[in-house]
Amino acid sequence: MNARHPLAALVVAAAVLPALLAPAALHAGEAKGPLEALVDSMPNRDPGGKHTGPPVDVAQKAVLQVMEGGKASITALVDMLREPDKGEDYKAHYLLHAVATHARRPEAEAERRAVAEALAAALGGDRPTIIKAYLLEELKWVGGEESIAAVAKLLLHPELYDETAQVLVNLKAAAPLRAALPKAKGRNRQTLVLAAGSLRDMQAVAEILPDAQSPDRDLRLAAMAALARIGDAAAVEPLLKALEVDSAYERSQVVDALLVLASRLTAAGQAKPAERVCRHLLKTCSDRAQAHARCGALVALARAAGADAMDEVLAAMSSDDPVLRAAGVQAAIEMPGEKATQRWVERMKGADAARRVAILDLLARRADTAAMPAILEAMAAPEEQVRVAAIRAAGSAGDARAVAPLAAALGSESAAARAAARDALLRVPGKEPTAAIAKAIPAAQPQGKVAMLDLVARREGKEHLDVVLACTRDKDAGVTAAAITALGKLAEVSDLPKLTNLLVAAKGGAVRGTAEQALASACSRLRDKNQCVGAVAEALKATTGDARAALCRVLAGIGNRTALEVLRAGLTDASDPVREAAIRGLTAWSDDTPAADLLRAAADAKNDKHHVLALRGYIRMIEVGEDRSAAGTLKMCQAAIDAARRPDEKRQALGLVGTVTDPKAIAVAETQLRDKALAAEAASAMVRIARAISGAYREEARQAIARAADATDVEAVHKQAKEALAFIEKFEDFIVGWMVCGPYRGKKTSKPHPPEKPDAKGVKWKLVTAAGKRPGVVDLNRHVARRNNVTGYLKAQIWAPEDMEARLEIGSDDGVKAWLNGQVVHDKDVPRSLVINEDKVKVALKKGWNDLLLKVTQGGGGWEVCARVRAADGSKLEGLRHKAE
């Protein structure tokens, strides 16, 4: 449908409007019309206040259909609203609000106007007050100029004046409020007065002023608050007179209004009446209970009077009251104008060092460039603390004029002055200071050059690379290193050859190391990694020895596929340093991609050092692989053992074998029991593996622990075996080994997910063991994901020696649903904390293996589950076995 075409719009209106209006003509027992059907399609509301119902597109279509019907359909929708005791109208409310929200789109002015006109027109007549209040709430956000006249008619309504005033304030419609004020009484007038104040309606001041002396306290306070917000000088005297009231509460409200009034007057350029207010408050608010008023008045006075408030500010800064002293400092900072700055500068003359430091810190916080001459003069003061304070001030209040003296301070004998100068030069804004710093570098002393090079880099002065490059040839080693480091921070891709040339040409190890770090820093910062690799690889072509090794290390840091290929080539380089650099680079790789390369390098290495480095790197690859299967990890561990040339290398590999939760890992560890140098480590690995798999392979685990204990006399291994057997005994009745998967979105046991379907594809299960301190408890936050509003699944198999009645005992956090052999045997969808064996369910086990599937929901917080199978009477059930498959 082309809704933009005028003829199409007429056709739509002709077709839709009569149908949408049909509900109004329905008789009892007749079928519902289209508008009622649209309303019925809106979301339901359950007892908990949550919404359920159609997807978003259904509601959106309903909104569009109402909008196609125009004002008449919106009015018909309003007619469906009911008073609370006269029928349910929640869905009509929902749809009407959705229509109003839809019409507020920035590009939908015509739709907004249509909705607003319909709602405004519906305010007339004899609709119930509660429905008019709802319409006003919608108009507060969707209304415009077209709504003002209809809304304004309710300004004097005995129940709706508050909602009406809010709409007009939102619409910035002051005139109707002002016109209604003379007729408003009591709370109605109080509301309209505050609304006029919110709109800062100057034309309402004459009408509101008498209310500041009203015998009605609420109206009186409302009038004073409104007059303060409006900010007319005519309000000064009435509000000052109102301070004479006896009530402490009312006086505090008047003080607050006066402070707002002073601020408004100052902003409007009416400084004199603002000064009068502030000085009066300072004079009359003298007791400690009114400290906030004095502090506020002092700061407001400084803003209004500037340097003319100096006496009051100085008096506050010398006060015994720490709160007033702090307000005095704040007032001194906020006191505007060059004249005020010059007054502070004058006070530095003849002052002692401590007072000059305080004034300099104050000038720094004022950040007024008019203070620069005095600050620069103070930088040459004989007292170090004054010089340092002046340097700090130059950074905050300065401009390019401060750069030269600050640069000179970088060579100061005082460490505090040097540090302050560095910080100050970083804070002086603009490109001019950066250029001035770069210009000052050639003539500076070595210490100053080092600091200035760092500043050029930190200020991102890329246009001054020529100065930086010149310093890479400086006679002073410290300057050379600083220049190379700065080059690394500033270089673009086109500048990388400069860095690689510096690295290759370096004659000393220290300079080469600095160049390597700078090149690595630049490659890490720059986005185009392939171009970075290209620049480094180009330099590799004509490089040998230590420089080539350094370039290989930089490539390892870049870490993309192109860099990997270059490093792989380095493994067969004729140079020992290059091969070592390639091995080290591959060892530091972020994933296990280079594992095969490192294993091959370890096997082929003629150099013992290279063998050790490569094998350690390969073992590290075993640890960093995230998605590898247990079988894959075990295969890599076996390869590491086979490639090892020393017992300590095999011990490293055995340590990883001990982390593989697979029965086959026991056999790998057991092959090393015959080696006396490795027997203890192999036995320990067997025990750890057996303990981890004991939930699924209990008997196999016991036997492996016994063989491990028999193979060694080491007391620590015997203790470990004893503890593992106790662990297995402790969890005898609980299912300890599970296959788990998830998380899936949603926290309802009724919402199905793929693991519930036997033929579902793409479900990734992994083996976990309940090995915590509580019997059989699986922490799903740890093993699945730490998320809220999700679901996870666990499955295991239970072997029964014969058909039998049994009891499944479950504890869960939160809800749980259980299937036994594909049939639902338990469903408890509740938010709760885990209580072990809380749910007890009678089940029938068949002879042989039985499939148990658990679904556990997670709302938030803990996410755990445990389960065991007992006899029907709760006693131990002999002959059961579990496995995780």
N, C-alpha and C positions, 0 to 999 in steps of 0.2 A: 504494500500500500504506500502510495506517495502522499504522505500527510501534508507536505509543503504545498501541494497543488490546491488552489482555492476550490476547484470543483470537487476534488477528492475529499476535502474537509467537509463540504456541504453534504456529500453523500454519506460520509461517516456520521455526521450529526443527525441527518434524517433517519438513518437506519438504527443508530444506537440509542438516541435520546428517548424515544417513546418506550423502548424496552426497559431502559434503566429506570424510568419513572413509573413503570408498571406496578411495583410493590405497593405504592400508595393507594391503588385502586383495588387491591385484592380483597376478597371476602373470605370469611372463615371457611377453612376446608379447601380453598383453592391452592393450586401449586404455587410455589415460590417464584417470584419474578427474578430477572437477571441480577438486579442489584442485591437482592437478599441472598442470592446464590453466591455472589462475590463476597459478601460479608461472611457467609458461612464458611468460605474457603480460607478464612484467616486463621492464624494459630489458635490453638486451645490454650487454656490456662489451667495448670494442675494445682492441687491444693498447696503445693510448696511455692507457688508464685512463678514457676518456670514455664517458659513457652515451649509448646510442642506444636507440630502441624506441618504445613506445606513447605517445600523448599523456597528459596528466595525468589526464583523465577515465577512461581505461582502468584506470590504477593505483588511482584512487579507488574505482571500482566493485569492484575485486578486494579492497580493504581492507574495504569494506562487507560483501561476501559472507563474508569470514572472520569479521568481527564478528558476523554473523547466526548463524554456527555456534557461537558461544560458546566456552567454555573448551576443549571437546573439539577444535574445529577449530584453535585456537591450539596445543594440544598436538600435534596431528597435523602442524602446520607445523614445530614444533620438532623432531619426529622426522625431518624431511627434511634437517636440518643434518648435515653430514659433517665428518670430520677432513680436513685438507688433502690427504692422500695417498689418500683413499678416495672420490673423486668430487667433481664440481663442485656447489656449493650456493650459488653467488653469488645466484641469483634468489630462493631461499628466504630467505636473509639479508635481501635487499632488501625482500621483502614483509613479513617479520616486523618489521623496523625501521619500515616504513611503518605497520603496524598499531599498534605501540607509540607512534609519534609521533602518530597520529590519536587515540589514547586519552588523550593528555595534554591535550586541550582543556579549558579551564576549566569548561565546562558539561557535561562528560562523565564525572562521577565514577563512575557505575556501570560504564561501559566501562573506565575506567582500572583500577578494582578487579578486574574480570574478567580483564583482561590480566595484571595484576600477580600475581594468585593463580595463574594458569596457568603463568607463567614461574617463580614461586617453587616451585610443586609440581614443575616439571621439573628443579629442582636436585637432587632426590633420585635415588636409583638409581645405576646404573653408567654414566651418560653420560660421554663423554670430557671430560677437564679443560678442553680448549680450548673446548668448546661451553658448559660451565658458566661459563667466564670471559666468554663473549659474553652469556649470559643475565644475568649480574651487571651487565654494562655497561648493558644495557637497563633493569634494575631500578633502577640508580642514578638514573634520571630518571622512570621510570613507577611505581616502587614506592611503597608507603605502609606504614601500620602493619600491614596484613594480611600484608606480606612479611617482617617483621622476624624472626619465629621461624624460618622456613625458611632465610633468609639466614644468621642467627647460627650455624647448625650448621656452617658452613664457616669459622668464625673460626680454627680450629686446623688447617685443611687445609694440608698442607705446601707447596702451590703456589698456593692461591687466597686466602690470608689477606689479601693486600694489596687485591685487588679487593673482597673482602667488607667489609673495614674502610671502604673508600671509600663503599660503598653505605650502611652504617650511619651514617657521618658525614653523608652527604646527608640521611638520614632522621632525623637528630638522635636516634639511638637509643643513649644512653650506657649503659644498664643491661646489655645483652648484652656490650658491650665490657668493661665493668668485671668482669662475671662470668667472662669468659674469661681475663682477665689472669693470675690465679694459675697457670693451666695452660700459659701460653704460654712458649716458650723461644726464645732466639737472636733472629734477625731477625723472627720472628713476634711476639715480645714487643715488640721495638722499634717495629714498625708499630702495635701496639695502644696502646702508650704515647703515641705521637704522635697517634693518633686521639682518645684520651681528652683530650689537651691541646687539640686542635682544638675539641672539644665543651665545654671548660672544666668538666669534671666534678669538682666539689669532693669528691665521695665517693670518687674514685679516688686522692686525694692520698696517703693512708696506704699504699696498695699501691705507688705509684710512688716515694715518697721514698727507699727503700733503693737503688733503681736509680741514684740520683744519685751513689752511691759504688761502683757496679759496676766490677769489673776490665775489663769489656768497654767500650772507649771509645765505640763507636757507641751502645750502649744508655745509657751514662752521659750523653752529650750529648743524646740523645733525651729522656731523663727530665728533664734540666734545662730544655730547651726547652718541654716539656709543662707542667712545674710553673710556669714563668714565664707561660705563656698562661693557665693556670688562675687564677693570682693569689692563692694562699693564703699568708698570712704564715709558715706553717710551713716554707716553702721558703727563707726568707731566709738562715738560718744555714748550711744545707748548701751553698747556692750561693755564699755569701761564702767559705766554707772551700775551695770548689773553685777559687777564684782563685789558690790557692797552687801550682797545677800548674806544672811547668817548661815544658811545650809552649806555644809562642807561639800556635799555631793554636787549641789547646783553650782557652787563656786568653781569646782573642778571642771564641770562641763563648760562654764563660761570661759575659763582659762584656755581650754582646748580650742574653743571657737575663736578666741582672740589670736591664738598662734596661727590658726589656719588663715584668718583674715589678714594678718601681717604678711604671711607668705604670698597670698593672692595680690595684695596691694603692691608688694615689691616686684612681683612678676609683671604687674601692669604699669610699672614705672612711677607709682605713687609712693615715693620713699618717705616723705615727711609724715603722712599719717601712719605709715608702718612703724617709723621710729617712735612716734608718740605711744603707740600700743606697747612696743617692746620695753621702752623706758618705764612706762607705768607699771608693767608687770615686774620688772626688776626692782622697782621701788616698793611695791606692795606685797610681793611674794617673798617674804624674808625668812619665814620659819623653815625648819628642816623638812617638814611634810610637803612643802611646795618646791622642793629642790628641782623636780622635773620642769616646773614652770619657769624657774629662773634660768636653767640650762637652755631650754627651748627658746626663751626670750633673748638670751645672750647671742645664740647662733643666728636667730632671725634678725637681731639688731645689726650684727656684723654684715649680713647679706644686704640689708637695706641701707645702712649708713656708710659702709666701707670704712675708710680711714677715720672718719669722725666718731667711730665707736671704739677707737683705740684705748681710751681711758678705761672704759668698762671692761674691755677684753684683758688689758694688763692687770686690772684689779682682780679679775677672776683667775688669771694665771698665777697670781701670788697668793691665792686663797689657801686657808688651812684645810678646806674641804676638797678631798681628792676628786670627787665627782664634778665639782664646779671647775677645778683646775683642768680636768679633761675637756669640759665644755669650752673653756677659754682657749685651749689649744685648737679645738675644732673650729671655733669661731675665727681664730687667727688665720687658719688655713682657708676658710671659705670667704673671708673678707675680700670683696672684689676690688680690682683697680690697681693701676700702677702707683697711685698715690699711697695706697696702703703698703705696697711693697717697699716704696722709698722710706716710709716711716720705720719699717723694720730694719732697713739698711742703716738708717741713721742711728738706731739704737745699738748697733754693733760697735760704733765708734766709742772708744774708751771703755768698752765692757771687758770684763775678765774673760779668760779663755773658755771657761765652762759656759758662760752666757752666750758667747759668740758661737760655740758649737750648737747650743740649743736653737739660736736664731737661724743658723745655717741649715739645720735639719728642718726647721719650719719653712724656710725659703724653698728647700728641695720639695716639700710637699705642696707648696703653692704652685710650683712649676711655672713661674712667671719669668720670661726672658729679660724683663726689666732689671732683674737682680744680677744679671751676668757680670757687669763691671765689678761689683762688690765681691761676688763669688770668686772671680779670677784674681782679685787682689788678695783675698783670704788664702788662696792656694800658695801664696808666697809667705804666709805667716811664719814666725819663728817656732810656734808651738805645733808639734806633730799632730795632736788631736784636732786642732783647727784646720790644718792643711787637709787631713783626711776627710773631715766634715765638708770642707769646700769642694773636694773632689767628688764626693757623693752628690752634693747639690748641683754641680756642673752637669752630671749625668741626667738629672731629672729636670732641671730648669734650663739647661743649656741648649745651644744650637751649634752650628758649625764653628763658631768662634771658640768653643771649648775644646775642639779637637787637638789643636797644637799643644796647648799647655797640658792636656790630659795625656797626650802621647809622650810628652817630656817626662811626665810623672811615672810612666812605665819603667823608666830607668832609675827611679828613686832608690836610695839606700834603704828606705823603710818598706818592709814587706807589706805592712798595712796599707801604705799609700799605693804600692804597686797593685795590690788586689783591688782596692777601691777604684783605681784608674781603669783596670780591665772591665770591671762591672759597669762603670760609668760610660765607657766607650761603647759598650754593647747596647746601652739604653738610649743614647743620643739618636733620634730618628733620622731617616732619610738616606739618600745615596751620597750626598755631599760629604758627610763625615767619613763614610767608607773610603771615598776617593782621597780625602785628606790624610787618613791613616796610611793608605797605600803610598801616597806621595812622600810621607815622612819616613818610610822604611829605609831607603838607601842611606840616609844620613844618620840613622840611629845607631846606638851602641848594640853589641850582640844581644844583650839581655832584652833591650827594647825591641829589637827586630823579631826575636822569638815571640814575644807577646803580641806584637802588631800583626805578624803573619797569622797567628791563631785568631785574632780578631777579624781580619779580612775573610778568613774561612768561615767563621761563625756568623758573620754578617752577610754571607753568601755573595761576596764581591767577585763574581766570575769574570767581570770585565777587567779585572786587574791581574789576570793570570801571567802577563808578561813580567810584572814585578815579582810575582811568586817564583816563576821559572828562573829569573836572574839570581834569586837567593839560593837556588839549588846548587849554584856554583860558588857560594860564599866560602871564604877560608875557614870560618868558624864552623866546627862540626855540628854544634847545637843549632845554628841558624839553618844549615843544610837540612838537618833532620826535620826542623819545623816547617821549612818550605815544602819538602816532599810530602809531609803529612797534610799540609794545607792543600796541596795539589790533589791529593786523593779525595779530599772533601769537596773540591770545586770542579773536578774534571768532568767533562762530558765524554761521550763515546769517541768523538774526534780527537780528544786529548789523550786517550789511553796509550797511543804509541810513545808519547812523551814519558809516561810513567814506566812503560816496559823498557824504554831505552835507558832510563835512570837505573832501573834494576839490573839490566844486563851490564851496564858500564861501571857499576859500583865496584870499587877496589877493596873496600873494607866490608867485613861481615855485618857491622852495625848499620852502615848505610844501606846495604842490600836488604837487611831485615826491615828497616824503616820503609824502603821502597816497596817491599813485598806487602807489608801491612797496608800501605797507602793504595796499592793496586787492588788488593782484595777488598778494601773499603769501597773504592769506586765501583768495582764490579758488583758488589752487593747492593749498592744504592741505585745503580742504573737499571732501567727496566728491560732494555733489549739485551737479554743474556746471550743470544747467538752472536751479536756483534762484539760483545765482551770476549766470548770464547775466540772469535776470529782474530781479535787484536792480540790476545795472548798466544794463540797457536802460531800466528805469523812470526812472533818473536822467537818462538821455540825452534823454528827452522834453522836458524844460524847460531844457536846457543848450545853450550855444553856445560858440564860441571855443575857447580853450586847454583849458578844463575838458572840453569835449566830445571834443576830440582825445585827452586823457588817458584818458577812459573807453573810447574806441575801442581804445587800446593795451592796456588791461586785458582787453578782450574777446578780442583776438588771443591773449593769453596763455592764456585759458581753452581756446580751440581746439576747441569742439564745433560741431555743425551749426547750432545756434541762434545762436551767436556769429558764425558765418560769414555767416548771412543778415543780421544787424545790420550787419556790416562792409560787405557788398555794398551795402546801402542807403547807407552812408556815402560810397561812391564818387561819388554824385550829389548830395551835400549842397552847399548854397550856400556854406558856409564853407570857405575854403582850408585852414585848419588841420585841420578835420575830414576833408576829402578826403585830405590828406597822412597823417593818422593812420590812416585806413582802408587806404591803399596800403601804409604801413609794416607794419600789422598783417597784411595778406594776404601780403606779401612774406616775413614770418617764419613763415608757416604750415608745419606739420610735413610736409605732403605736397603734391602738385601739384594738389589740388582747385581752388584759385583761379586756375589758369593762364589760363583764358579771360577771367576778370574783369580780370586784370592786363594782358593783351594789349589788351583793349578800352579800358582806362583809359589805356594808353600811346598808343593811336591817337587817342583823343578829347581828350587833355590839351591845354589851351590854355596852361597854365603849364609852362614848360620843366623846372622842378624836378620837377613831378609826372610828366612824361613820362619823365625819366631814372630816377626811383625806380621807376615802374611797369614799365619795360622791364627794368631790372636784376632786379626781382622776378620777371618772367616768365622771364628767362634762368636764374634760380635754380631755378624750377620745372622747367626742363628737366633740371637736374642732380639733383634729388631724386627724380624718378620712377624707381622700382625695376623694375617689371614691364612697362614700356613696350617695344614692339617697336622695332627699329632704324628701321623706316619711320615710326613715330609720332614718334620723336625727331627724325628728319630733317625731318619736316613742321613741327615746332615751331621748329626752327632756321631754316628758310626763312621762317616767319612772323616771327621776330625780326629777320631781315635786312630783310624788307620794311617792318617798322614802324620800323626805325632811322632816325634823322634825322642822325646824325653818324658819321664813319668809326670812331671809337673804339667806338661801340655795335655796329657791324657786326663789328669785330674780336673783340669778346666772343662774338658768335654764331658766327663762323668758328672760334674756338677749340673750340667744342663740336662743330661739324661735323667737325672733325678727329678726334674720338673715336668717330665712328660707323663701325662695321666693316660697311659695305654699299657695293657698287660705285656705287649711285646717289648716295652722298654726294660722290663725286668730281665729278659733274656740278654739284651745288649749289655746291661750292667754286669750280669752274671758271668759273661765271658771273661771279665777282667779279674775274677776272684783268684785265678791261678797265679797271677802276678803278685808276688808278696809285697812289692812296693805300692801296689794299688788296691790290695784286698780290702783294706778298711774303707777307702772311698767308694769302692764298688758295692760293698755290703751296705754302707750308709745310703747309697743311691737306691738300692733295692728296697730298703725299708721305707724310704720316702715315697717311692712309686706305689708300693703295696698299700701303704696307708691311704694314699689318694684314690686308689681304685677299689678300695675295700667295700664301698657301697654296692658296686655292681658285680664284683668278683671276690666275695668274702672269703671263700675257702682257698682260692688261689693266692689271695693276699696272705693268709695265715701261713701257708706252706712256704711262700717266698721269704717271709720274715724269719721262719725257722732255719731255712738254708743260709740266709745271710748271717744269722747269729752263730751258726756252726762254723762258718768259714773264717772267723777272726776272733782273736782274744782281746781285741780293743774294748775296754770297758765302756767308752762313750757309745759305741755301736750297740752293745748289749742293752744299755739304758734306753737308747732310741727304740730298739726292738720291743722292749718291755712296754714302753709308752704307747707304741703303735698297736700292740695287742690289746692293751687296756682301752684304747680308743675304739677299736673294732667291737670290743665287748660292750662298751657303753652305748653304742648305737645299734646294738643287735637287732632290735625290733623295728627300728626306723628305716625307711628307704633313704639311703644316703647318696646313692648314685642316680643322677637324673640326666636326661637329655632335655635341654631348654631351648626356647626360641622366643623371639619378640624383640622389641615391643611393637604392639599394634595400637592404633589410635582408638580411644574410647574406653570407658571404665564400667561398662555394663556387662554382666555375665550373659545377658540375652543377645548381645550383638555378636554375630558369628564372624570368624576369621579363618583363613586358609588352614591352619593346623587342625581344625575340627573335621576337615574332609580328608579321608584316607588317600585319595588320589591327587591331592593338591601338589602343584609343582612350585619350585622356587622357595620352599620353606627350608631355612638353614638352622639345623639343630646343632648344639654343641654339648659336650659332656661337662657336667659340674658335679662337685662333691660337697655335701653338707658337712663342712669340717670346722664349724664354729664351736663356741663354748656350750651352746644349747643343743640338746639332742636333735639331730636330723634337720635343723632349721637351715633353709636355703635363703640367702640374702639376694633377692632379685634386683635390688638397686645396684649391687655389685656385679652380678653375673649377666644381667640383661641390659638395663639402662637406668640412669638416675633421672627419670622424667615423671611428670604428673599426668593424670587422666589417660592412662594406657593400660594395656593388658599383656600378660605373658603366659606362656604355656610350658608345662613340664610333662614328660612321659617316662614311664619305666615299665618293666615287666616283672610279674610275680609268679613264681613257680609253685604250684600246689601238688602234693603227692597223690591227691585224689579229689573228687568232687566234695565240697564242704561248705557249710555256712561259716561266715566270718564277719568281723566288724572292722570297717575302715575308719580310722580315727585321723582327723585333719585339724590343723590350726592354720589360720591365714590372716594376713593383713594386706588387702582389705577383703573383698568378696572372693568366693571360690565356687567353681563348678567342676564336677568330677564325672568322668565316663569310665566304665569298666567293660571291656570287650565291646566298645562301641555304643553302649547304652548309658544314658544319663542316670546316675545313681544319687546325685546330690547337687543342689543349687542353692547357694546362700549369697544373695547380692546385697551386702551390707557394708558400710564403712566401719572398720573396727581395727583394734590392735590385736597382735597375735597372742592367743592363749593356746599353749600346747595341748593337743587332743581335745579341743573345745567341741568339735562336731563329731558325733559317733553315728555311723551309718551301717546298717545291716546289708551285707552283700553276699553273693553266692560265687565262690571260686570254682572253676572247672579244673579237672585234672590237667596238669601240664602248665604251659605258660599263659598268663592272663595279661592283657594290655590295660594299663591304667594311664589315663590322660587327665591332667589337672589344668584348669584355667584360673588364673589369679589376677584380680583387678587391682589397680593402683590409683587412688585419688590424689594422694600426696603424703609426704613423710615416709615412714617405714613401709617396706614392701617385702614380705616374707611368707614362707609356707613350710609346713612339715606334715608328714603323713606316715602312718604305720598300719600294719594289718595284724589284728589280734583274733583270738577265738571269739565266738559269739557272746560269751559271758565276760569278755575282757581279759581273760588269762592268756598266757603265752601259747602261741600256736606252733607246734613243732613241725619241722620239715619244710618250712617256707624258704625260698631263695629269691633274691632280687637281682635284676641286672638292668643297666641303662642301655636300651636299644630301641 
